[in-house]
């Protein structure tokens, strides 16, 4: 199948040099690159957020009934905020 793709002149020059060094056509080089990108996206494991909780019993007693604003203010107290 034929298609037209616009790429930068510098990228095309580099691709042609690489194809020449490897003794392949530009088409072959482009197809290899596309295959690699498509295969990498298939085999990549989905992102999984690591468990980052801490052992403990929740908020300290003095903050159990506090709003987020009060907790935030306590965090930044004496830190110039």
N, C-alpha and C positions, 0 to 999 in steps of 0.2 A: 504494500500500500504506500502511496506517496503522500507526503504532507509537507507543509512549510512551517519552519520554526525560526523565529527570530532570536538570535543570541548576539552577544557583544562581539565585536571584531577581535578583540584580544583573546577571548575565550576560544573562538574559532581557530585562530592562529595556533594557540597552544594545543588544541585538540588535533589539528592537522599534523603538527610536529610529533605528537605522541603516536598517532596512527602510523606515521612514516617510520619512526624508530622501531615500532613493534611489528611493522610489515603487514599491517591490516588496513582495511578501508575505514574511512571516517564513519560510514554507516555501521560497521562492526563495532567500532569504539563506542558510538552513541548507544547502540543496542545493549552492549555490555553494561554501560552505566545505568541505563533504565532498568535492566534486569536486577542489578545490584540494589538499587533504591527500592524497587518493588519487593524484592525478597527480604530486605532488611526490615521493612515495615510489617511484613507478615510474621516474621519470626520473633520480633521484639516482644518481650513480656510486657503486659500492661503495667502502667505505673501503679505502685501500691504504697500507700503512706505507711511508714513504719510506726509501730506502737511507741508512743512517747509519753506515756502516763507515768506517774510516780506513785510509789507506795505511800500511803498516808491515809488520813481520815478526813480529807476535804479541807475546807477553810479553817483557819485558826479560830478559836472561840470568839475573839474580839471582832472578827469580820463576818461571822455567820449571818447576821441580820443587816449587813451593810449593802449599799448599792454599789454598782460598778464604779461610779464616780468617786465614792468615798474610798474604795479600795485603790483606785488609780491615784488619788491624791496622797494616800498613805505611802504608796510606792515611791512617789517623786518628792515627798517631804524631805527637806534639807538637801535637796539636789539642785537647787536653783530654779525650780519650776514653779 
